[in-house]
């Protein structure tokens, strides 16, 4: 694989290319948007019992409240990223945010299962449009260098905090208000963010004729990725369905690659994967997030099923993990100015793997917050904070500004698919211990340590930074 780079522009030239969007406005809008997208992946889990009681949902209905969001989110990420390149980041940001907010309102007011599931699907579509543009806002507004690294670190920390605080936010809203507020809370936040976008983000669509959207490619990749995500989710309970979904998804993605190599204006230019930074960065991201996403899931199950914590107490117990992620993410830019980014990512990955190993050693039926959760949790979280910032920067390096949205869609797809695979694999590992839940979770954390170490080894494939 060879490394190629777009010519670097001066900061002044980049500022002109980005219109006149202030850096603070781009970072604020991107951070809030990413927080909302990630929050809604986890916040609904706590409210599922309330939804079941309020709308009479069965087990299948509850499953589709979760799946409707995750499938549309995973499937439309690449399309959302490409739309930002074609139609302008401001326009697509507002469109995605508007759809996400309107769907949240519809879900919060739903009176039957069908309306709620449909609203969750529309939420996932809005999130898929919104998520890539949050990252491409940063990479298109900030020139390559320390300022972009700091902005990516903030985006990473805020996004992770959204996932980490989902249980706490959901528990507080469900206990003190109603399950509907886990969706309705998005409405005022979305409205305020839309005002910020309308006032300060600038239209950055390039002048001249607009390239056509590659609809065949969009349909193929959306269906292919959605089928893969569905197959991953069905692996544990419906093996044959999962195998059929995997096969169909793989065939559609192979057909997508064939189409993209022949059309004049593809959804994703396959030459992007000849960039060593993009290919290696996304591969390392996919493998690393397999364990990273499972951290919150497995610990939440341990605290609630073994230690019998309430949803609110579980959420509060994750605050040190959130602090660790934020601290690691904010420290990463400082260290990247002094050491090779590959060394920093490798150190962070090994620290996270060590935290997983430590966590597996202290999980038992009589665990305590101080003895079983606090120490290893902070180590895991800080390690991931140090790892993910250089990985995201590497995954977007060397690409043209006109393809920032596409590359952001690829990064988000890698994270989403990696997380889905990791949850399925590690949940299966945990379930093999049968009635001994603590032993099962400990075994899953040992497997997570191995996976994280493997993802860290892939960091060596990243190109060395240029002087």
Residue pairs with C-beta under 8 A, 6 or more apart in sequence:
1 274
1 276
1 279
1 280
2 274
2 276
3 275
3 276
3 277
3 398
3 463
4 274
4 275
4 398
5 397
5 398
5 466
6 398
6 399
6 400
6 401
8 143
8 144
9 17
9 143
10 143
11 143
11 145
14 142
14 143
14 401
15 143
17 140
17 204
17 401
18 26
18 140
18 141
18 202
18 204
19 202
19 203
19 204
20 202
21 90
21 137
21 141
21 200
21 201
21 202
21 204
22 200
23 141
23 142
23 147
23 151
25 196
25 199
25 200
25 201
26 137
26 138
26 141
26 142
26 151
26 201
27 138
27 141
27 151
27 154
27 155
28 196
29 93
29 134
29 137
29 193
29 196
29 197
29 200
29 201
30 133
30 134
30 135
30 137
30 138
30 151
30 155
31 134
31 154
31 155
31 158
31 159
32 158
32 189
32 193
32 196
33 93
33 96
33 97
33 130
33 131
33 133
33 134
33 193
34 131
34 134
34 135
34 155
34 158
34 159
34 162
35 158
35 159
35 161
35 162
36 100
36 127
36 130
36 162
36 186
36 189
36 190
36 193
37 73
37 100
37 127
37 130
37 131
37 134
37 159
37 162
38 159
38 160
38 162
38 163
38 166
39 162
39 163
39 165
39 166
39 169
40 69
40 104
40 123
40 127
40 166
40 186
41 69
41 70
41 73
41 163
41 166
42 162
42 163
42 166
42 167
42 170
42 296
43 166
43 167
43 169
43 170
43 173
43 182
44 65
44 66
44 69
44 120
44 170
44 182
44 183
45 66
45 166
45 167
45 170
46 166
46 167
46 170
46 171
46 174
46 182
46 311
46 315
47 170
47 173
47 174
47 179
47 182
48 62
48 65
48 66
50 174
50 178
50 179
51 57
51 62
51 65
51 116
51 179
52 58
52 61
52 62
54 179
54 180
55 61
55 110
55 111
55 112
55 113
55 116
56 113
57 65
57 113
57 116
61 113
61 117
64 117
64 120
65 116
65 117
65 120
66 120
67 230
67 233
68 117
68 118
68 120
68 121
68 124
69 120
69 121
69 123
69 124
69 127
70 124
70 229
70 233
70 416
70 420
71 121
71 124
71 226
71 229
71 230
72 121
72 122
72 123
72 124
72 125
72 128
72 226
73 124
73 125
73 127
73 128
73 131
73 416
74 128
74 225
74 226
74 228
74 229
74 413
74 416
74 417
74 420
75 128
75 222
75 223
75 225
75 226
75 229
76 124
76 125
76 128
76 129
76 222
77 128
77 131
77 132
77 225
77 409
77 412
77 413
77 416
78 132
78 218
78 221
78 222
78 225
78 267
78 268
78 406
78 409
78 410
78 413
79 128
79 129
79 218
79 221
79 222
79 267
79 409
80 92
80 96
80 128
80 129
80 130
80 131
80 132
80 133
80 405
80 409
81 132
81 133
81 136
81 405
81 406
81 407
81 408
81 409
81 410
81 412
82 213
82 214
82 218
82 267
82 268
82 405
82 406
82 409
83 92
83 129
83 213
83 405
84 92
84 93
84 132
84 133
84 136
84 404
84 405
84 408
85 136
85 402
85 403
85 404
85 405
85 406
86 205
86 210
86 211
86 213
87 205
87 210
88 203
88 204
88 205
89 133
89 136
89 137
89 140
89 201
89 204
89 405
90 197
90 201
90 202
90 203
90 204
91 203
91 205
92 129
92 133
92 405
93 130
93 133
93 134
93 137
93 197
93 201
94 194
94 197
94 198
95 129
96 126
96 127
96 128
96 129
96 130
96 133
97 126
97 130
97 190
97 193
97 194
97 197
98 126
98 190
98 194
99 122
99 125
99 126
99 129
100 123
100 126
100 127
100 129
100 130
100 186
100 190
101 126
101 186
101 187
101 190
101 191
101 194
102 122
102 126
103 119
103 120
103 122
103 123
103 125
103 126
104 119
104 123
104 183
104 184
104 186
104 187
104 190
105 183
105 184
105 187
106 115
106 118
106 119
106 122
107 115
107 116
107 119
107 120
107 123
107 183
108 180
108 181
108 183
108 184
108 187
109 180
109 184
110 116
110 119
119 183
123 183
131 408
131 412
132 405
132 406
132 408
132 409
132 411
132 412
133 405
133 408
134 155
134 408
135 152
135 155
135 392
135 396
135 404
135 408
135 411
135 412
136 404
136 405
136 407
136 408
137 201
138 148
138 151
138 152
138 155
139 148
139 152
139 396
139 401
139 404
139 407
139 408
140 204
140 401
140 404
141 151
142 148
142 151
144 397
146 333
146 336
146 337
148 393
149 332
149 333
149 336
149 337
149 389
149 393
150 333
152 389
152 392
152 393
152 396
153 329
153 330
153 332
153 333
153 389
154 329
154 330
155 392
156 329
156 385
156 388
156 389
156 392
157 325
157 326
157 329
157 330
157 385
160 322
160 325
160 326
160 329
160 384
160 385
160 388
161 322
161 325
161 326
163 293
163 296
164 296
164 318
164 321
164 322
164 325
165 315
165 318
165 322
166 315
167 296
167 300
167 311
167 314
167 315
167 318
168 312
168 314
168 315
168 316
168 318
168 319
169 182
169 185
169 315
170 182
170 311
170 315
171 310
171 311
171 312
171 314
171 315
172 312
172 315
173 179
173 181
173 182
173 185
174 181
174 182
174 311
175 311
175 312
206 402
211 265
212 265
213 267
214 259
214 260
214 263
214 265
214 266
214 267
216 259
216 263
217 256
217 259
217 260
217 263
217 266
217 267
217 268
218 267
220 252
220 253
220 255
220 256
220 259
221 252
221 253
221 256
221 267
221 268
223 249
223 252
224 249
224 250
224 251
224 252
224 253
224 255
224 256
225 249
225 253
225 413
225 417
226 249
227 245
227 246
227 248
227 249
227 252
228 245
228 246
228 249
228 250
228 253
228 417
229 416
229 417
229 420
230 245
230 249
231 241
231 242
231 243
231 244
231 245
231 246
231 249
232 242
232 417
232 420
232 421
232 424
233 242
233 420
233 424
234 241
234 242
234 245
235 242
235 424
235 428
236 424
236 427
236 428
236 431
257 270
259 266
260 266
260 267
260 268
260 269
260 270
261 270
267 406
268 406
268 409
268 410
269 403
269 406
272 278
272 399
272 403
272 406
272 407
272 410
273 279
275 397
275 398
275 399
276 461
276 462
276 463
277 394
277 395
277 396
277 397
277 398
277 462
277 463
278 395
278 396
278 397
278 398
278 399
278 407
278 410
280 394
280 458
280 461
280 462
280 463
281 391
281 392
281 394
281 395
281 396
281 397
281 411
281 462
282 395
282 410
282 411
282 414
283 414
283 458
283 461
284 345
284 391
284 394
284 455
284 456
284 458
284 459
284 461
284 462
285 388
285 391
285 392
285 395
285 411
285 414
285 415
285 418
286 414
286 415
286 417
286 418
286 421
287 418
287 451
287 454
287 455
287 458
288 349
288 384
288 387
288 388
288 391
288 418
288 452
288 455
288 456
289 414
289 415
289 418
289 419
289 422
290 418
290 419
290 421
290 422
290 425
290 426
290 448
290 451
290 455
291 352
291 356
291 422
291 426
291 448
291 449
291 451
291 452
291 455
292 352
292 384
292 388
292 419
292 422
292 452
293 418
293 419
293 420
293 422
293 423
294 419
294 422
294 423
294 426
294 427
294 444
294 448
295 321
295 356
295 380
295 381
295 384
295 448
296 318
296 321
297 423
297 426
297 427
298 426
298 427
298 430
298 441
298 444
298 445
298 448
299 318
299 321
299 359
299 373
299 377
300 314
300 318
301 430
301 437
301 441
302 363
302 367
302 437
302 438
302 441
303 309
303 313
303 314
303 317
303 373
304 310
304 311
304 314
305 437
306 363
306 365
306 367
306 437
306 438
306 441
307 367
309 317
317 369
317 373
318 377
320 374
320 377
320 378
320 381
321 377
321 378
321 380
321 381
322 381
323 378
323 381
324 377
324 378
324 379
324 380
324 381
324 382
324 385
325 381
325 382
325 384
325 385
326 385
327 382
327 385
328 348
328 381
328 382
328 383
328 384
328 385
328 386
328 387
328 389
329 385
329 386
329 388
329 389
330 385
331 385
331 386
332 344
332 348
332 385
332 386
332 389
332 390
333 389
335 344
335 386
336 344
336 389
336 390
336 393
340 464
340 465
341 390
341 393
341 394
341 462
341 465
342 390
342 459
342 460
342 462
342 464
342 465
344 386
344 390
345 386
345 387
345 390
345 391
345 394
345 456
345 459
345 462
346 456
346 459
346 460
347 386
348 382
348 383
348 384
348 385
348 386
348 387
348 388
348 390
349 383
349 387
349 452
349 453
349 455
349 456
349 459
350 383
350 453
350 456
351 379
351 382
351 383
351 386
352 379
352 380
352 383
352 384
352 387
352 452
352 456
353 383
353 449
353 450
353 452
353 453
353 456
354 379
354 383
354 449
355 376
355 377
355 378
355 379
355 380
355 381
355 382
355 383
356 376
356 380
356 445
356 446
356 448
356 449
356 452
357 445
357 446
357 449
358 375
358 376
358 379
359 376
359 377
359 380
359 442
359 445
360 442
360 443
360 444
360 445
360 446
360 449
361 442
362 371
362 372
362 375
362 376
363 372
363 438
363 441
363 442
363 445
364 372
364 438
364 442
365 437
365 438
367 373
367 438
387 456
391 459
392 411
394 462
394 463
395 407
395 410
395 411
395 414
396 404
396 407
396 408
396 411
399 407
422 448
422 451
425 447
425 451
426 444
426 447
426 448
427 444
429 440
429 443
429 444
429 447
430 437
430 440
430 441
430 443
430 444
431 440
432 440
432 443
433 439
433 440
433 443
434 440
